[in-house]
Amino acid sequence: GQVTESGGGVVQTGGSLRLSCTASGVDFDDVAMGWFRQAPGKAREGVACINGKAHGGSYFYADSVKGRFTLAREPGKNTVYLQMNTLNPDDTAVYYCAVRPWSALWRLDPEKYTSWGKGTQVTVSS
């Protein structure tokens, strides 16, 4: 499948952004979709993931974003949104969307994700 992200940009501390991820060539209701980010000089970090509707549509968030970031699906479209609120400079990174087969265990294990987007830059200014 092909994965495409959009919605990055520059925002001030405390601001919000919404990222979009569209996946083609997959059964959207069967796969899990995850968001990752990588800041310069840092390791890639899992942010959040959502299971397909066929598997309950449950969410998982990393502790670093819990309470600030929210996942949502677009009904009828192969699109997942990542709503990011109360952003701070530590959130500055390239954000990647990825797709993997469903599993109750894998969550944000990047090795299990089979298709990746090219990333979108998020910059939070202080």
C-alpha positions as CSV (number, residue, x, y, z in Angstrom):
1,G,0.0,0.0,0.0
2,Q,0.9,3.7,-0.4
3,V,0.9,6.0,2.5
4,T,0.8,9.8,2.3
5,E,1.0,12.3,5.1
6,S,0.1,16.0,5.1
7,G,-0.6,18.9,7.4
8,G,2.7,19.7,8.9
9,G,3.9,23.3,9.4
10,V,5.2,25.8,11.9
11,V,3.2,26.7,15.0
12,Q,3.9,28.5,18.2
13,T,4.2,26.8,21.6
14,G,0.7,26.0,22.9
15,G,-0.7,25.9,19.4
16,S,-2.3,23.0,17.4
17,L,-1.9,21.2,14.2
18,R,-3.8,18.4,12.5
19,L,-1.9,15.8,10.4
20,S,-3.6,13.6,7.9
21,C,-2.6,10.2,6.7
22,T,-4.1,8.4,3.7
23,A,-3.4,4.8,2.8
24,S,-4.2,3.2,-0.5
25,G,-4.1,-0.4,-1.5
26,V,-5.0,-1.8,1.9
27,D,-8.1,-3.0,3.7
28,F,-8.4,0.1,5.9
29,D,-10.7,-1.6,8.3
30,D,-8.3,-4.5,8.8
31,V,-4.9,-2.8,9.3
32,A,-3.4,-0.7,12.0
33,M,-2.1,2.7,11.3
34,G,0.6,4.4,13.4
35,W,2.3,7.7,13.7
36,F,6.0,8.1,14.4
37,R,8.3,11.1,14.7
38,Q,12.0,11.7,14.5
39,A,13.8,14.8,15.6
40,P,17.3,15.7,14.5
41,G,19.9,13.7,16.3
42,K,17.2,11.6,18.1
43,A,15.9,8.1,17.6
44,R,12.6,7.5,15.9
45,E,9.7,7.6,18.5
46,G,6.3,6.0,18.3
47,V,3.5,8.5,18.9
48,A,0.2,6.8,18.5
49,C,-1.6,4.0,16.6
50,I,-5.1,3.0,15.8
51,N,-6.5,-0.5,15.0
52,G,-8.8,-1.1,12.1
53,K,-12.6,-1.1,12.7
54,A,-12.6,-4.9,12.2
55,H,-10.5,-5.2,15.3
56,G,-12.3,-2.8,17.5
57,G,-10.7,0.5,16.4
58,S,-8.8,0.9,19.6
59,Y,-6.2,3.5,20.1
60,F,-2.8,3.6,21.8
61,Y,-0.8,6.7,22.7
62,A,2.8,7.2,23.9
63,D,3.1,8.7,27.3
64,S,4.8,11.8,25.8
65,V,1.7,12.8,23.9
66,K,-1.1,11.3,26.0
67,G,-3.8,13.9,26.7
68,R,-2.5,16.2,24.0
69,F,-2.7,14.2,20.8
70,T,-5.9,12.5,19.5
71,L,-6.4,10.0,16.6
72,A,-9.5,9.9,14.5
73,R,-10.7,8.2,11.4
74,E,-12.6,9.7,8.5
75,P,-15.7,7.6,7.9
76,G,-15.7,6.2,4.4
77,K,-12.2,7.3,3.6
78,N,-8.8,5.6,4.1
79,T,-7.7,8.5,6.2
80,V,-6.6,8.9,9.8
81,Y,-6.0,12.2,11.5
82,L,-3.6,13.1,14.3
83,Q,-4.9,16.1,16.1
84,M,-2.0,17.7,18.1
85,N,-2.8,20.2,20.8
86,T,-0.7,22.1,23.3
87,L,2.3,21.7,21.2
88,N,5.8,22.5,22.6
89,P,9.3,22.6,21.1
90,D,9.9,19.0,22.1
91,D,7.3,18.0,19.6
92,T,9.4,19.4,16.7
93,A,10.2,16.5,14.4
94,V,9.4,14.9,11.0
95,Y,6.2,12.9,11.5
96,Y,5.7,9.7,9.6
97,C,2.6,7.6,9.1
98,A,2.8,3.9,8.6
99,V,0.6,0.8,8.1
100,R,0.9,-2.6,9.6
101,P,-1.1,-5.8,9.8
102,W,-3.3,-5.9,12.9
103,S,-1.9,-7.3,16.1
104,A,-2.9,-6.9,19.7
105,L,0.7,-6.8,20.7
106,W,2.7,-4.8,18.2
107,R,1.4,-1.4,18.9
108,L,4.3,1.0,18.1
109,D,7.0,-1.5,17.2
110,P,8.3,0.2,14.0
111,E,9.7,-3.2,12.7
112,K,6.1,-4.4,12.2
113,Y,5.0,-1.6,10.0
114,T,5.2,-2.5,6.3
115,S,4.4,0.7,4.5
116,W,5.7,4.2,5.4
117,G,5.0,7.7,4.2
118,K,7.7,10.2,3.3
119,G,7.0,12.3,6.4
120,T,5.8,15.8,7.1
121,Q,7.7,18.4,9.1
122,V,6.3,19.9,12.3
123,T,8.1,22.8,13.9
124,V,7.0,24.3,17.2
125,S,8.6,27.7,18.0
126,S,9.2,28.9,21.5
